[in-house]
Amino acid sequence: MRTVRNLWKSDISFAVIGFTGSILAFFPGYMSPDSILQYSQALSNQYTDWHPPFMAAMWHIFVRFHSPSPMLILQVGILWISLALIVKSLKEVRGAKYIYLVGLVPWVSNFSGVIWKDVWMADLFLAVFAAITLSEKKERLSKRLLLYISIFLSIVAILFRHNAIFSALPFFIYFATEKSKKNSLGARYRFVFVAIFCLFLLGFSLIVRNVIDYKILNAKKTYPENAFMIDDLSYLSIKQNRSLIPGISFDSIESCSDYLSGLDPYSGKISCLQKQSDWISSNLSQKSLSIFWIKQIMKNPISYTKFRILNFSYFIKSPGDKPWYIWQTGIDGNNYGLKVSNNSFSKLNRVWVAASAYVLPWIFCPFFWLCLNIYLLFYLRRHYFKYKDKISTLLFSSILNFISLFFGEGGADFRYIYWSVMACTLASFIIFLYRQRITRLSIRRIFGIDVIRALLPLLLIVIASLHRILM
């Protein structure tokens, strides 16, 4: 009985409760059509690179269970173990347990149990941050081990999503900087060492991904990058009134110009063009457009930049826009008999997310997180406290995720920025705890001037939203 009481009083009890609640809320694991496609590949042990083959191959290990539940348990486990390690590393801060709320806020709990590559990437990068934060208090040997574990987890995250290499870069820079501190190098040589070490890690990660995907798993090449290249070339074709896509007539491009992918008018043109009669003869699904695409971008840099800005501005949305696709409804239709168990935890989580989106819709729009990300980076430039370099690494990883979406991903999916949402939420909690040192002394210390300044951008966004609604 005393053991149970001690466990309840310990920090780990919050992680256990959060983990259990998440499992019950999403059991056996929510799945969209993308998830079901990867599950089908896991069952057949035949892979394509349209979605990361590594994730489907890992799923293949658990196919004997005939359920996505093992992936759910691993996914949610990484989230809550990472939060527990971060709380452990911040033990000197009173109120550190509040960091567990990161896993419960509606903009994180909405997708935490959906079997997606986006969620896996976010959870793995959270584990990377937990490891480097925990390494602060460890002895030299343990610290080195934790840093190597962080490098390994970063490479694994890259295997889960194509654009994860952008978010991994700040962590690689952090690892290289930490390694350079052990050597007696001048500032100039340290910079060179960090640059070379980062390039090595980036190159090594890409080689590992290529070997695993195509040599070990024998994944079929489907050229997923063609999707956003076709979006770019379709836009440029309309502007120049002629086809810039090899083998595709201008009439086909023009007929797809008004095609909506979900609600997105700028991306997903490949879905429409694949239905055109000249698509099969073009053989575009069997070859890369990259060389031809680069030539057209070099010839039309202004039009290309304009289109990318239009696409990105639609993606981040504006204060008056309603959020879109912030909730996955259980498991979509499938031929495998997979269904969710709609229990009280599932209903509670759904109501929690829906109510939050109704009251604060802009919190589920990417523009809010981009603004918050930028604000927090500027905030860190003017304030110093422990773990500042680690939080800066976290936030740079988040903003590079946004930047990667500018050049490629389209659509209005909130899940694309799931890592950025999680990173900014965690950074906000840590900064708040360190700057205010939450105590029971006074409400003034909790809601000090720093918090008021942090809320000013939110106030402006609320005013903008109200103005849009009233208009």
N, C-alpha and C positions, 0 to 999 in steps of 0.2 A: 504493500500500500504506500509505503514511504517512497519507493522507487517511482511509482506512478505520479505521486505528488511532486517529486523533484523534476520529473520529465515535464509536467504541466507548467512548472515555474521557469523552466529553461527556455532559451530562445528557440530551440529546435521544435518545440511544441507548436509554435505558430506555423512553421514550415510544414509540419505533418498535417495540421488542420487544413491549410491552404491546398496542399497536394491532394488530400482526400476529397475536399470539396470540388476541386477542379475535375478530378476523375469522375466523380458522381454526376457532375453537371454536363459532361461531354461524352459519357460512356455510350458506345465503345470507341468513340472518336468520330467527330463530324467530318464529312467528306463531300467535296464539290466534284464536278466532272473531272477536273484536273487530278484530284486525289484518286478517283476511281480508275482513271487511265493508268496511273502509276501502280495501283493495286493489281490491275490486270496484267501489267508487265511483270510484276513480282510473282504472280501465279504462273505465268508462262516461262519465266526466266529468259525472256527475249526483250531487249531494251532498244529504245531510240533515244536520241539526245535532245528531243524537243523539251522534255523535262529531265532534270538531272538523273542519269542512270544510277548513280551511286545510291540515291535515296530508295529507288525501287529495288536495287540489289540488296540493300540492308533489310528492306521489308520482306524480301524473299526468304530470309532466315526464319521469319515468324509465320509463314503461310500455313504451317501445320495447325495453327490455332484457328484458322478460317475466320479471322476477325482482325480489325485494325487496333484492337485494344493494346497489344504490346507496344506498338508505335506511340499510342497515346500515353501510356505509362512512362516510356522513356522521355518523350517530349516534355510532358508536364514535370517529370522528375528533374530534368535539367534546369527548368525554370526555378523550381522551389529550392533545390540544393544550391543553386547559384545565389539566390537571395539570402539563404542561410549563411553562406560563406561571406557575403558582403557584410551582413549584420555582425558576424563574428569579427571581421577585420575592423569594424567601426565601434567596437565595444566601449571605447573610452568616451564616446558621445552619448550623453543621456538622451533617450528617445530613439536610439538606433533601431529599435523594433518596428518603428513606423515604416521602415523601408519595406517590410513585408506587404504593405498596402499597394506597392507597385504591381503585385500579382493580382490584386483585387479590383483596382480601378477599372471602370467599364471599358475604357479604350484599350486595355490590355486583356481583360478577361473575356472580351467578345470573341477573340480568335485563339486564345491560349490552348484550346483543345481541338482545334481544326488541324487535320493532318495535311499540312502545306509545307512546301519548301521554304516559303517566306518565314513561317513561324519557327521552323528548325534553324534557319540561319540566325534569326534574332536570339533564340535561346542559346545557341552555341557562342555567339559573340558576347552574350551576357555572362556565360561561363568563363570566357577569356578575361573579361573585366574583373570577375570575381577572383580569378587566379592571380592576376597582377596586383590587385588590391591586397589580397591576403599575403602576397610575397613581401610586402612592406615590413612585416613584423617577424619574418622568419630569418634564421641564420643563413649564412652564405650558401651552404650546400642546398638547403631546402628552398631558398629563394631561386637558385639557379634551376632546380628541378621544376618549380612552379612556372618559371618563364618558359622552359622547354615545353611544358604541358600546354601553356598558352599558345605557343607557336603551332603545336600540333592541332589544337582545337580550331585555330584560325584557318589552317589548311583544310580541315574537315568542313568548316563552314563554306569555304570556296567550292567544295564539291557539291554543296547543296543548292547553290544558286549562281547563275552565270555572272551577275553583277556584284557578287559578294567580294570580289577582289578589290573593288573600290573601298569598301568599308574596312577591309583587312589592312589596307595600307597604313593608316595611323598607328595601328597596333604593331605592325612591323617596324615602323619608325621608333616606337617606344622601346621595343626589344633591342633594336640596334643601339639606341642611345644608352640604355642600361648596360649593354655589353661594352660600349666604348668607355664608360666611366671607370671600368676596372683597369683600363690601360692608360698609361701616362702619355696621352696624346694632346697636342696643342689643339686650339680651336679649329684651325684650318684642316688638320689631319683628321680630327674627329668628324668633321662634316663629310669628308671624303669617305671615311670608314662607314658612317651611317648610310650614305648614299649607295655604296657598293653592297653592303649587307642587305639593304632593303631590296635592291635589284636582284640579288641572289635569291632572297625569299620569294619574291614575286615570280621569278623565272622557275624556281623549283616547284612552286605551287601549280603553275600552269602545266609543267611537265608531268607532275603527279596526276593532275586531273586528266590530261590527255592519255596517259598510260592506262589509268584505271578505266576510263570510259571506253576507249577504243581498242586497247590491247588485251585487257583482262576481261571486260564485260562484253566486248564485241558489239557495242552499241551501234545501231544504224544511224548514219548521218542524215539529218533532216533539215539542216541549215536554218535553225530558228531565227538567226540574225536577219534572214531574208524578210521577215515580217515587218520590221521597222524600216528596212531599206526600201521595201515596196511602198510603204506609206510616204517616205520622202520622195521617191521617184514619181509616185502618182501625183503628188502636189506640184512638183516641178513640171510634170507633163501638162497638167491643166493650165499652168501659168504660161507655158510656151506653146500651147495648142498643138502638141504633137507627142507621140509616144516616146518615152525615154526608157521603157522597160522592154528588154529584148524578147521578141516573140509575141508580145501582147499588143493588140491594136489600140489605137486611140479611142475608138468607139467603146471598147470594153472598159478602158480606164474612165472614160467620161460617164458611162452608165453606173459605175461604182463610186463616183465622186460624192454622191449624197448618201452612201451607205453608212448606217449607224452600227457601230460595234457596242452593243448595250445602249448607252446614251452618248457615246463619244463620236463626234463627227470627224475626227482627225486621224484616228488609228484603226487598225483591224481591216484595212482594205483587202488584205490577202484572202480573208474569208469570202469576200464577194468575188474576187477575181478567179478564185479556184472553181467557181461555178460557171465561168465563161468558157465558150467552146474552144478558144485558142490557148487555154491554159495548159492542157495536156501536151499539145504539140510543142509548146515552148520549153518543156522539160525543166522548168524552174525549180521544181521540187527535188531535182537531182543534182543541182549545181549551185555554187555560191555566186551571189551578185556583187560581192565586195569590191572587186577591181573596177567594174563598170560604175558602181555606186560612187566610189571615190572620185573617179574622173568627173562625174556630173556635179558632185559637191564642189570640186575645185573650180569648175566653170561657173557655178551659180551659188557662191557663198552667201550672198545677201538673202536670196530667196530661201535657201536652206535654213539659215539662222532665223528668219522670220517664221517659217513653219514650225521649227523646234520651239520657239517662244510661244506660238499659238497653242501647240500641243501641250506644253508644260503648264501654261496658264490655265488651260481647261482642267488639267490633272489636279493642280493644287486647289482649284475652285476659289470662289470669292466669299466674303462674309455672309452674303445674302443667299448663297446656294444651299440647297438641302444636301446633307451627306448621302452618299450612294454606296451600297454594298458594304455595310458595316457589320453585317450579321450573316452567318451561314446557317441556313435552316436545316439542321440535322444532316442526314445522308441523302444525297440526291438519288434519283432512280437508278437502279443497277440490276444486273442479272445474277448477283451473288447472294441474294437474300440478306443483305446487310441493312439493318435498321437500328434506330436509336431508341434508347429507353427514356421516354419523357417522364422524368420524375420531378419531385419538388425542387431539387437543386437546379435542374435544367430550366424549369419555369421561372425560378427566382433570378437566374442569370439573364434570361431573355428579357424579363421585365426591367431588371437593373440597367441593361444596355439601352433598351427602348426608351425608358424614362429619361435617362441621361441625354440621349440624342434629341429628345423632344425639348428638354429644358435648355441644353447647351449644344445646339447642333454644330456650331463652328468648331467644337473640340474634335469632331470626327471629320474635319476637313483638313487636308494636308497643309494648306496655307498657314494655319494656326501653328502647326509644329515646325514649319520652316521659320516662321517669325520667332518663335520661342527659342529654337536652336541658335539662330543668329544672336538674339538678345543674350542668351546665356554665355556664348563665346565672348561677346564684348564685356559682359559682366566679369568674367574671369580675368580679363586683361587688367582690370582696375582693382582687383581684390586678391589677396594672397591668403591661403590657408592650406592645411595639410591635404594631401591628395589632389592638389590643384592640377598637377601635370597629368594625373590619371584621368581626372574628369575631363580635362581638355582633350585627351586622346579619345575618350568616349564620345564627346560632342563632335569632334572632327570626323570620326567614323560615321556618325549619324548624318552629318551634312554631305559627306561624300556619297552616301546612299542616295540623297536627293539629287546630287549632281549626275550620278550615273543614270537616273531616270530621265533627266533632261535630254540625254543623247539617245536613249533607246526606248524604254518602256512607255507605252501609251495607256489609255483607259483611265478610269476613275476609281480604281480599286484602292481602298484604304489599306489593304493588306500589303501593298507594295512598299509602304513606308512603316511597316510594323516594327522593324528594328529601330528606326528613327524615333518612333513614338515611345518605345520602351526605353531607349537611351536617354531621351530628353526628360521623361518622367523620373527616371532614376537619378539623373543629374540634378534635377530640381529638388528632389527630396534630400539628397546629400548636401547640396549647397545650403538649403534651408536649415538643416540640422547643425551644420558647422557654423553658420553665421549667427544663428539665434541661440544655439545651445539650449534647447527646450528644457525648461524647468517648470516647477509649479509656483514660482515666485510671483509672477505677474503676467497679466495678459499683454502688457505693453512689450515685454521682451519677446513674446511669441509673434505678435504682429508689429514688429519694429519697422523702421523706415526702409530697410532693405526689402522687406516683403511688399510694402506699399509700392516701391519703385518697380518691383517685379510684376505687380498686378496692373500697372498703368497701361501697358500694351493690351492687356485683356480688356480693360475698361474701354479703350478706344475701339477695339473690335466689336464689343457689345453695342456701343453707340452706332457703329457703322451698320451692324446687323439690324438694329431697330429702325434706323433711317431707311434701309432697303425695304423692310417690311411695311412701314408706314406709307412709303411711296406706292 
